[in-house]
Amino acid sequence: MPLPSNSKWLLVLIGATRYVDGSTRLQKYGLLAFKKIGNREEFFSDWRPDKFGVFSKSLAQNLTMLVDNKYVTKDEVINTYGKTSYRYRITDKGRNEIQDLINMKKDVVEDVCGIAQYYFDKSTKEVLADVYTLYPEYTANSTIKHEVNKNKIDQETLFEESEFDIPSDQAKHLSFDLTNLVTRNAPEHVFNDEDTREKLAKEIGLRSIPKLDATAFDRLAGMLGKKIKLDKIDAVETVRAIRGS
């Protein structure tokens, strides 16, 4: 049975980046996407004020359905604040369900992807500050409103221009990349160590994990060959021997 349109748009939102950290962030993405999609019948429209700002019960229920039916994976991680969170990723099954949407409404898909990709490297506090500023009508029941507003003021005092460059202006074009919505390759981090790699990358000042180099073994073989003067070296066996495994 085909998924309804709101489920497909949620898959686009999740699949726009390698993952989405936390349901709070995804809820805020959801409202921004709803404003971009523009059709109340295509996406979730039951937005209401909640303790963390805007919230859609139907989006939360739909997310659970997508996880239960293997369209999305849900992994437990420790976030940058030291708290347990969930990381959501689209699966190949999920990608299969949205190819028709990409073909029929590519322009809107690009806009939705641009939102998630714009915020991917930004903190959840920055996401909250932007959404709280854009849609204050959804902050009435927020228990963190004071903290969000204070964070925004603190950030603005550090720069001549606000760090929170809200991408709400229709004239502002957000960059987008649809690669993760259509690519069905094996996971890049084959040893399930992406969280460790991400932590190490941040510790040395990088904003994201460097891409793995698929040609590294071949180049390693070439360099060793020049040093040892052999015609051919099995790089895999060489590395295993060095590791002692």
Secondary structure, DSSP 8 states (H G I E B T S, - for coil): ----HHHHHHHHHHHTSS-EE-HHHHHHHHHHHHHHH--TTTS---EEEETTEEEEHHHHHHHHHHHHTTSEEEEEEE-TTS-EEEEEEE-HHHHHHHHHHHHHSHHHHHHHHHHHHHHTTS-HHHHHHHHHHH-GGG-TT-SSHHHHHHHHHHHHTTSSS-S---TT-TTS------HHHH-----S-TTS-HHHHHHHHHHTT-SS-----TTHHHHHHHHHHHHHT-S---HHHHHHHHHT-
